Amino acid sequence: MIPFTCPYCETEFEIAEDQVYCNCVKCGHRLDLESQFAYLRGLDAFTEGQDLIQAVSPRQRRRLTNAQDRQAMRMFMEAYTALQVAFRQELEAGQRALGIEMMSSMAGEFMKRNMVSTVEASYWNTLLVEANAHSEYDRIKGRLANLHGPLAFLIHLRLWLALPYFFAALRVTAPLSLVGAVIAEWTGASSGLGRIMWLAYSNLNLPPMFAAVFLLSLSGMSAYTVIVWLEKCVLRWNG
Ligand SMILES: [Zn+2]
């Protein structure tokens, strides 16, 4: 008999050495033992290989022929093969996610040493991206399920997602609104920059006119700067 831990409920129990399948004594999940042991072998070999690679200094890493690197690659090959066996059967979600991560990381290292084709490495990479996207999607879906009412949905998701576009529009319209106000003042106002410009233009008095133009562009630039600063404060997560 050998000890075994259920990946679903983490209950420890004993199994016979020649057993192929077993049902967990607590949660009742049917477990394929060949795949489970292959996964554990793969995890061990990967950890060992990872430790070896991390022990190699970055300068040495450029020369890929040293003994430690070769040993690490041997461990990785072992892990790679074992995990391929493990993936043939259904794995627990956490095992599957970690397995894909390990495969992708190893395939990347193999590719640097021309040990696998680009296609194979990119396959694991794509799978990793897809698995991450799935878990992210589930997380968002879970969060949305916890919200109540249409307003909560609007505030929690839509408003935040719309903010970058809102600020982009504000950046364009803030200086333009000043120009609009000045043009409106030209058509008839008792005071304001537009009025000064119009009077100066009618009297051919150029210095006040250029002063007004200068003030107008200065306020346009300040409005733009203020909005960019505000955007940076509000949308920290947007980079
Ligand atoms: Zn269990």
Residues whose N, C-alpha, C, O or C-beta is under 5 A from the ligand:
A	BS01	ZN	C6 Y8 C9 C24 K26 C27 G28
